[in-house]
Amino acid sequence: MSFGETDPSQLHRGDGAAAAAPPPCVTFDRRELDRIFGLYGRMVAAGEWRDYAIDFLRDRAVFSVFRHAAEVPIYRIEKNPKLARRQGAYSVITATGLIMRRGPELDRVLRVLDEKLIKLVAN
């Protein structure tokens, strides 16, 4: 390396102060992701869903489901711990912002989408 270049793997610490810790964010745990991906796999197999995105934000975690990669998400599965005591931490929200179901247990909230799959397969 020549003068002025640094190794990109090194942390840059400004004026010698310790690097600030990244702000904490809300995440889905392994059990929650297993349940969400189980539903996602069934919907992909049924030809309804094609893509997904996961966002871990400071106040909530969001699993977005897409019919096509270039669209807005058709559903968002959100985990918002601030709502845990009031309405429940989990919710399923449509593309238009309609809350289809909200509650304290992920399995019960995701049933609204499982019911849509059952109706789809039955037709």
C-alpha positions in Angstrom: 0.0 0.0 0.0 1.2 3.5 -0.7 0.9 6.5 1.6 -2.7 7.5 2.4 -4.2 4.2 1.5 -5.8 2.0 4.1 -6.8 -1.6 4.3 -10.6 -1.7 3.6 -11.0 -4.4 6.3 -9.8 -2.0 9.0 -12.4 0.0 11.0 -12.2 3.7 10.5 -12.5 5.5 13.8 -12.4 9.2 13.1 -10.4 11.1 15.7 -9.3 8.1 17.8 -12.6 7.6 19.6 -14.1 4.2 19.7 -16.5 3.4 16.9 -20.1 4.0 17.9 -22.2 0.8 18.2 -24.9 0.5 15.5 -28.4 1.4 16.7 -30.3 -1.7 17.9 -32.9 -3.1 15.5 -35.8 -5.4 15.8 -35.3 -8.8 14.2 -37.3 -12.1 13.7 -35.9 -15.0 15.7 -35.3 -18.4 14.2 -38.7 -19.8 15.2 -40.5 -16.9 13.6 -38.5 -17.1 10.4 -39.1 -20.9 10.2 -42.9 -20.2 10.4 -42.8 -17.4 7.9 -40.6 -19.3 5.4 -42.8 -22.3 5.7 -45.8 -20.3 4.6 -43.7 -18.6 2.0 -42.7 -21.9 0.5 -46.3 -23.2 0.3 -47.4 -20.0 -1.4 -44.5 -20.2 -3.9 -45.4 -23.8 -4.7 -49.0 -22.6 -5.3 -47.7 -20.0 -7.7 -49.0 -17.0 -5.7 -45.7 -15.5 -4.4 -42.5 -15.1 -6.2 -40.1 -12.9 -4.2 -39.5 -11.5 -0.7 -37.6 -8.9 1.2 -36.7 -8.6 4.9 -36.0 -5.3 6.6 -34.8 -5.0 10.2 -35.5 -1.5 11.3 -35.1 0.3 14.6 -38.7 0.0 15.6 -39.9 -3.1 13.7 -39.0 -6.1 11.5 -40.8 -6.4 8.1 -41.1 -9.5 5.8 -42.4 -8.2 2.5 -44.0 -10.6 0.0 -44.1 -9.8 -3.8 -46.0 -11.4 -6.6 -43.3 -10.0 -9.1 -40.0 -8.6 -8.1 -40.7 -5.2 -9.7 -43.9 -4.5 -7.7 -44.8 -3.2 -4.4 -45.3 -5.9 -1.8 -48.7 -7.6 -1.8 -48.3 -8.4 1.9 -46.1 -7.3 4.8 -45.6 -9.4 7.9 -44.5 -7.0 10.6 -43.2 -7.5 14.1 -43.5 -4.3 16.2 -42.6 -4.9 19.9 -44.0 -1.5 20.9 -47.5 -2.8 20.2 -47.0 -6.1 22.1 -49.0 -5.0 25.1 -51.8 -3.2 23.2 -52.7 -4.9 20.0 -50.0 -7.6 19.6 -46.6 -7.4 18.1 -47.4 -9.2 14.9 -49.5 -8.0 12.0 -50.3 -8.9 8.3 -50.8 -5.8 6.2 -51.9 -5.5 2.5 -50.4 -3.4 -0.2 -53.1 -0.7 0.5 -52.2 -0.5 4.2 -55.2 -2.6 5.4 -54.4 -4.6 8.5 -55.8 -8.0 7.8 -54.9 -9.4 11.2 -53.0 -8.4 14.3 -52.2 -10.3 17.5 -49.6 -11.5 20.0 -48.9 -14.9 18.4 -47.3 -15.1 15.0 -49.0 -18.5 14.1 -52.5 -17.0 14.7 -51.7 -13.9 12.7 -50.3 -15.9 9.7 -53.5 -18.1 9.6 -55.2 -15.3 7.6 -52.7 -16.1 4.8 -53.0 -19.8 5.3 -56.7 -19.5 4.8 -56.2 -17.7 1.5 -54.0 -20.6 0.4 -56.6 -23.2 1.4 -59.3 -21.3 -0.6 -56.9 -21.1 -3.6 -56.1 -24.8 -3.6 -59.8 -25.7 -3.1 -60.9 -23.8 -6.2 
